[in-house]
């Protein structure tokens, strides 16, 4: 289930990328790893035009919402793991206990349900998207101010190759070894 959920079909909490607590306002001025804008990043940056360069491209454990909230070996998936899930599994749009989402079934027949929780930007959940689409963070940075994620609705499943701004609140689905 998602971080913050108590059952598989619950949306759970939404997190900005690299943050470990949900919050009420999601925008650059409230993002933990910048000084108010996308060109003032303080951590996880590979381009000098976006702020301090540290060349970190994968979240440290202390900035991983799955690891911090669930402990042990739980963590957010890498972009490679997201790609493996997208390329090797069947994604079926379905409803589970009155919640829309995707049933992801692997080659071994096991499956997980990913609720279509939408995302949160500024101070509100994008209501037109909650129940119709979902965004799940990976632990991997694209470049500059963007991070990879898996995105879906009833018609498609994709990895945003351009990456997503880091500040919106999105779902986190933990993985473990």
Long-range contacts (C-beta under 8 A, 24 or more apart in sequence): 1-173, 2-115, 2-117, 2-171, 2-172, 2-173, 3-65, 3-66, 3-69, 3-70, 3-171, 3-172, 3-173, 3-174, 4-69, 7-97, 8-96, 8-112, 8-113, 8-115, 9-96, 9-97, 9-98, 9-99, 9-101, 9-113, 9-115, 10-99, 10-115, 11-99, 11-115, 11-117, 11-130, 11-171, 12-115, 12-117, 12-171, 12-172, 13-65, 13-172, 14-117, 14-119, 14-120, 14-125, 14-169, 14-170, 14-171, 15-65, 15-137, 15-169, 15-170, 15-171, 15-172, 16-166, 16-167, 16-168, 16-169, 17-59, 17-137, 17-147, 17-164, 17-166, 17-167, 17-170, 18-43, 18-44, 18-59, 18-63, 18-147, 18-166, 19-63, 19-65, 20-62, 20-63, 20-64, 20-65, 20-68, 20-69, 22-169, 23-169, 24-123, 25-122, 25-123, 26-120, 26-121, 26-122, 26-123, 26-167, 26-168, 26-169, 27-121, 27-122, 27-167, 28-165, 28-167, 30-167, 31-166, 31-167, 33-166, 38-144, 38-145, 38-165, 39-145, 41-144, 41-145, 44-141, 44-147, 44-166, 45-144, 45-145, 46-141, 46-143, 46-144, 47-143, 47-144, 49-144, 50-144, 50-145, 56-141, 57-140, 57-141, 58-139, 58-140, 58-141, 59-139, 64-139, 65-137, 65-172, 66-172, 66-173, 66-174, 66-175, 67-174, 70-174, 72-176, 73-176, 73-177, 74-174, 74-175, 74-176, 75-139, 75-174, 75-175, 75-176, 76-137, 76-138, 76-139, 76-172, 76-174, 76-175, 77-138, 77-139, 77-173, 77-175, 78-138, 78-139, 78-140, 79-138, 79-139, 79-140, 79-148, 79-159, 80-140, 81-138, 81-175, 82-136, 82-138, 82-148, 82-149, 82-150, 82-159, 83-159, 85-150, 86-150, 86-157, 86-158, 86-159, 91-152, 91-157, 93-153, 93-154, 99-131, 100-131, 100-132, 100-154, 101-134, 102-134, 102-152, 102-157, 112-173, 114-152, 114-171, 114-173, 115-171, 116-152, 116-153, 117-170, 117-171, 119-168, 119-169, 119-170, 120-168, 120-169, 120-170, 121-167, 121-168, 121-169, 129-153, 134-171, 135-164, 135-168, 135-170, 135-171, 136-170, 136-171, 136-172, 136-173, 137-170, 137-171, 137-172
